[in-house]
Amino acid sequence: MQEGFVLKLIFLESSLFSGLFIMSLDSWISGSDNIRKEIKNPYASGCIFVIGILAFGVFGSIASLFFGVLFLTGEDKIFPGFGFFFCISLVTIFIITMRSYRKASHIVKTIEIQTNTSLLSLRETGKSDVELPLSEFISYMILFRMERSNSSGTTNSSWKYWDIFLLYKDGSCILLETFRDPDSLKKGLEFFKTTLPLPVWDRSDLKLTDPDSKEIPHKQDPKQIEPSPWVKTGSKDQGTKIEIIEPKSAGKTFITILVPALFYGAWFAILNSFFGNSENLIFLIFFIPFSVFFLGIVTVMTIFSLFKKTEVIANSLQLKLRYSTRIPILSSLLYKERSFPLSSIRNVRTIQMEKDNQILCVALKSSNETKQRSFLDFLYNIQGVNLSGKQLPGDTELLGIITLGSWLPKGPGYSDLVYAENVLESVLNLKEESLSFSDLVPSPKK
């Protein structure tokens, strides 16, 4: 997942690229008995690929040459040396990431609403198909999000998005479409409701909640998901350990080490510039608190994000999540375990959300353990994606277990998460709550 982390972060947070990731109803194909959308890898070609080459390849090469000349000809070696290392690193990350995405250029994702079979079909090249009965979806869910990015100058630009999700009876949700303005959103709702007449739950304050719906008949049973080669199970501590194996690669390992090295190197270069000029020692008064704040964030990101390891162990009585870090010296020191009795688990959910994120979650309805949360619990549960909008009425906590990226040539995908969800529910012998639209939107009092 780290292979595309830095590049996707730059693309998605930049005001220049934000609009490139927004689809429209034009991408949907209507048939006599279905509507479908096919999505090709947005990182493998087109504008993003060309602009990436210009930004990283051309600019990075020129900047590397500039700092390389300074390093060879100047007296100061630290600052130009770090500048050269920084530029070369960005170019290397770009090459490794784009090489990976180019290998996945053949991948096509398809989401199809089939009225003739009354099934929702999710397909991805090289992965098992996922089919869900349309009759078991309870509503459309509208969420609003705003992203801020620094544009040129001192002004800030913000991007507004409205996402339409399909909400399943266990609380799982699937992103259907994203819109940039309320008018397009309303047209999108009308388009989808024509094919699939579900009620609408608006959580964006546009007051589009609409309980009107029609009964969706059950016509055909969905096919079972094939066993996933990426989902491994084994006996451990009187339970079953469930894990999703992610393929290892030299590029991923290199980037995982390189990213924190860039941040620590930047701090060291700044520190050296202060000590290199005795007149600037007064600025150490400001540099010390800055260092504590900056290095603290970098260390937390390194330990609890890039090197985080989660073990999922379940039996018919409880679910255990064991958190640690892959850094050997700290793995025992920062070990943390959370246990949830079966009675406190509401649902196991798979969420397919914005920015190509896919995440396996556990929704809790009650837990005495949640009152004893420590700061270490908080650090381990910092998610790379925001789950606050996906928490439903009646959820005490929505806890992310496994997060997967998209568009990698080899590795687990959405179908593997769904298979892992099924395995976890089976091991727990979990009787999930079946939600309805009335659980989301209480009926008005007469």
Sequence and secondary structure as in RCSB ss.txt:
>XXXX:A:sequence
MQEGFVLKLIFLESSLFSGLFIMSLDSWISGSDNIRKEIKNPYASGCIFVIGILAFGVFGSIASLFFGVLFLTGE
DKIFPGFGFFFCISLVTIFIITMRSYRKASHIVKTIEIQTNTSLLSLRETGKSDVELPLSEFISYMILFRMERSN
SSGTTNSSWKYWDIFLLYKDGSCILLETFRDPDSLKKGLEFFKTTLPLPVWDRSDLKLTDPDSKEIPHKQDPKQI
EPSPWVKTGSKDQGTKIEIIEPKSAGKTFITILVPALFYGAWFAILNSFFGNSENLIFLIFFIPFSVFFLGIVTV
MTIFSLFKKTEVIANSLQLKLRYSTRIPILSSLLYKERSFPLSSIRNVRTIQMEKDNQILCVALKSSNETKQRSF
LDFLYNIQGVNLSGKQLPGDTELLGIITLGSWLPKGPGYSDLVYAENVLESVLNLKEESLSFSDLVPSPKK
>XXXX:A:secstr
 GGGHHHHHHHHH TTTGGGG   GGGEEE SSEEEEEEE TTSSHHHHHHHIIIIIIHHHHHHHHHHHHHHHSS
  HHHHHHHHHHHHHHHHHHHHHHHHHHTTT EEEEEEETTTTEEEEEETTS  EEEEGGGEEEEEEEEEEEEEE
 STT EEEEEEEEEEEEETTS EEEEEEESSHHHHHHHHHHHHHHS   EEE SSS   B               
   TTEEEEEETTEEEEEE     HHHHHHHHHHHHHHHHHHHHHHHHHHT GGGGGGHHHHHHHHHHHHHHHHH
HIIIIITEEEEEEE SSEEEEEEEES HHHHTTT EEEEEEGGGEEEEEEEE GGG EEEEEEES  GGGGG  H
HHHHHT  SS  GGG  TT SEEEEEEEE S  SSS  HHHHHHHHHHHHHHHT       HHHHS     
